[in-house]
Amino acid sequence: ALDIATDVIAEERLRKPFTYRETFEVLAGEGIIPESLARDLSNLAGFRNVLVHIYWNLDLKQVYAILQHDLAALRTFSVVMKEHVSESDSADPGGFF
């Protein structure tokens, strides 16, 4: 999700985020994704940082809970971004990427 979000931000020349969490706030601020989805994805970005930088101290129950709840946010993000890219392609026949 982060890679797709940063690609869209770059392609559409949106404000550059300073953190992974802020990446989704930029998309929400532009009306590309809903605010509630941005919050969920920002939380996942924070969890990504824990996985990458503090992996030796993970609470496996917390990991399980996050995977159970937040995978839906990733699915929703993929649907919303697919719609956004399709709309962008329709507006600009030269293509999105």
RAFENLIN-V428760 format. One record per residue. N is the residue number from 1. SS is DSSP state (alpha for helix, beta for strand, coil for the rest). BURIAL is I if it has 16 or more other ideal C-beta (glycine too) atoms within 10 Angstrom, else O. Layout:
BEGIN
n & ss & burial
N & SS & BURIAL
N & SS & BURIAL
END
This chain:
BEGIN
n & ss & burial
1 & coil & I
2 & alpha & O
3 & alpha & O
4 & alpha & I
5 & alpha & I
6 & alpha & I
7 & alpha & O
8 & alpha & I
9 & alpha & I
10 & alpha & O
11 & alpha & O
12 & coil & O
13 & coil & O
14 & coil & I
15 & coil & O
16 & coil & O
17 & coil & I
18 & coil & O
19 & coil & O
20 & alpha & I
21 & alpha & I
22 & alpha & I
23 & alpha & I
24 & alpha & I
25 & alpha & I
26 & alpha & I
27 & alpha & I
28 & alpha & I
29 & alpha & O
30 & coil & O
31 & coil & O
32 & coil & I
33 & coil & I
34 & coil & O
35 & alpha & O
36 & alpha & O
37 & alpha & I
38 & alpha & I
39 & alpha & O
40 & alpha & I
41 & alpha & I
42 & alpha & I
43 & alpha & I
44 & alpha & I
45 & alpha & I
46 & alpha & O
47 & alpha & I
48 & alpha & O
49 & alpha & O
50 & alpha & O
51 & alpha & O
52 & alpha & O
53 & alpha & O
54 & coil & O
55 & alpha & O
56 & alpha & O
57 & alpha & O
58 & coil & O
59 & coil & O
60 & alpha & O
61 & alpha & O
62 & alpha & O
63 & alpha & O
64 & alpha & O
65 & alpha & O
66 & alpha & I
67 & alpha & O
68 & alpha & O
69 & alpha & O
70 & alpha & O
71 & alpha & O
72 & alpha & O
73 & alpha & I
74 & alpha & O
75 & alpha & O
76 & alpha & I
77 & alpha & I
78 & alpha & O
79 & alpha & O
80 & alpha & O
81 & alpha & I
82 & alpha & O
83 & alpha & O
84 & alpha & I
85 & alpha & I
86 & alpha & O
87 & alpha & O
88 & alpha & I
89 & alpha & O
90 & alpha & O
91 & alpha & O
92 & coil & O
93 & coil & O
94 & coil & O
95 & coil & O
96 & coil & O
97 & coil & O
END
